[in-house]
């Protein structure tokens, strides 16, 4: 997800996206622990997306 796309979203949309990303990270970690998945790259991508969303959310709240 690009930062430009995130900046166009509202605060409420970003908060929903944060919840979705956290759930995705949790599910991916559980799949990895239960040996359902061998791909830990998905966790890294989701964490980076979450960091981007949180950064944009902080910018919007402080502005």
C-alpha positions as CSV (number, residue, x, y, z in Angstrom):
1,X,0.0,0.0,0.0
2,X,1.4,3.4,-1.0
3,X,1.6,6.3,1.3
4,X,-0.1,8.5,-1.2
5,X,-3.1,6.2,-1.2
6,X,-3.2,6.2,2.6
7,X,-3.1,10.0,2.9
8,X,-6.3,10.2,0.8
9,X,-8.2,8.1,3.3
10,X,-10.1,9.4,6.3
11,X,-9.1,8.8,9.9
12,X,-12.0,6.3,10.3
13,X,-10.9,4.3,7.3
14,X,-7.3,4.2,8.6
15,X,-8.5,2.9,12.0
16,X,-10.4,0.1,10.3
17,X,-7.3,-0.7,8.2
18,X,-5.2,-0.8,11.4
19,X,-7.6,-3.4,12.9
20,X,-7.5,-5.5,9.7
21,X,-3.8,-5.4,9.5
22,X,-3.4,-6.4,13.2
23,X,-5.7,-9.3,12.6
24,X,-3.8,-10.4,9.5
25,X,-0.5,-10.3,11.4
26,X,-1.9,-12.3,14.2
27,X,-3.4,-14.9,11.8
28,X,-0.2,-15.2,9.9
29,X,1.8,-15.7,13.1
30,X,-0.6,-18.4,14.2
31,X,-0.3,-20.1,10.8
32,X,3.4,-20.0,11.0
33,X,3.5,-21.5,14.5
34,X,1.0,-24.2,13.6
35,X,3.2,-25.1,10.5
36,X,0.3,-24.2,8.1
37,X,2.5,-21.7,6.4
38,X,6.2,-21.6,5.6
39,X,6.1,-18.1,4.3
40,X,7.1,-15.5,7.0
41,X,7.4,-12.8,4.3
42,X,3.7,-12.1,4.7
43,X,4.2,-11.1,8.3
44,X,7.0,-8.7,7.4
45,X,4.9,-7.0,4.6
46,X,1.9,-6.7,6.9
47,X,4.0,-5.1,9.7
48,X,5.5,-2.6,7.3
49,X,2.0,-1.7,6.0
50,X,0.8,-1.3,9.6
51,X,3.7,1.0,10.3
52,X,2.9,3.1,7.2
53,X,-0.8,3.4,8.3
54,X,0.2,4.3,11.8
55,X,2.5,7.0,10.6
56,X,-0.1,8.6,8.3
57,X,-2.6,8.3,11.2
58,X,-0.2,10.1,13.5
59,X,0.3,12.8,10.9
60,X,-3.5,13.4,10.5
61,X,-4.1,13.5,14.3
62,X,-1.3,16.0,14.9
63,X,-2.2,18.2,12.0
